[in-house]
């Protein structure tokens, strides 16, 4: 039984269609090799894929922008894209989704590309190894950190900071962006990557997964489970987020508002083919719903349903408003 109705979903989507969002973070191109896994490699326990075709799509935090745009918002992306062939393909994907990208952010570097392979019906794509390239520090040009970013932020209802620990987001840059957002009475959210060593304070929303939440608090995993109130209190004491949503995979989401733990909500997924990019869908949908006027619980159910749609697809994926309404309708 869905805790958000089709009518509420349509109302939120209508409000989202008038929002302007800036996504700042590490962007990359996801590259897929499609084919059938006919055997297991004798050298390692991985499938050997007979190549059929190759595709690519917006990955990393470009997928956050893609999800926000697919839900109807006007989106601009700020990140480092190289002046290479993969960068050109990534720019084509962004343009096809009407996502704006300032050419001033193009750099003389290789575009981060995440290779992987997706099998056909003979194997589950969700179990296919995904290779991450080594971290490479990238920075927005300094002249773009102040005046240009300030102008972009001033025109937006929300800024989504999406960290992939590739070096673009720093504590200093996040603090500067947050200060500009506050000056213009906007909304700022963060999908954190604690391993990157960045700190944030006083954001409107952060969305760690369970592992990241433990890293943020310094708590150790407990086979008997950790107290939700303890996790929420520790994160509040250190980072002071107005809203906290800890994604728990198959166990749903843990909600907290200003340090006070709310209830867990179960996952909305009916079928899971691939969890790639589900966190990108969650932060995009949560941010848009909260800015559109939903409270944290309704926003979480909205994002939960959106994630339920994309994990039913293979590869890094987005969803349309019609798909989301249909999904909620079938769950009601």
LINKAHU-V114187 format. One line per field, one symbol per residue. phi: phi as a letter, one per 40 degrees, with the letter a starting at -180 (. if undefined). burial: + if it has 9 or more other C-alpha atoms within 8 Angstrom, else -. A space follows every 50 residues. Layout:
phi=???
burial=???
//
This chain:
phi=.ccbcdcccccccccccbcbbbbbicbabcbbbbibccaccccacbcccc cbabbaacbfccccccccccchccbbbbacbccbccccccccccccbgcc acccccbcacccbbcabbccccacccccdbcbcccbcbbcddcccbcccc cccccbcabbcbcbfbhccbdcccccccccdcdbfcbbbaccbdccgcba agccabbccccccccccgccdbdcgccdccccccccccbfccbbbccbgc cgbbbabfgcccccbcccccbbbacdgcccccccccdccccchccccccc ccccccccccccbcgcbbabdccccccccccc
burial=-+-+++--++-++-++++++++++++++++++++++++-++-----+++- +--+--++++++++++++++++++++++++++++-++++++-+++-++++ +---++---+++++++++++---+++-+-----------+---++--+++ -+++-++++++++++++++-+-+++-++-+++---+++++++++-+-+-+ +-++++++++-++++-+-------------++++++--++++++++++-- -++++++++++---+-+++--+++++++-+++++++++++++-+-+-+++ +++++++++++++++++++-+-+++++++--+
//
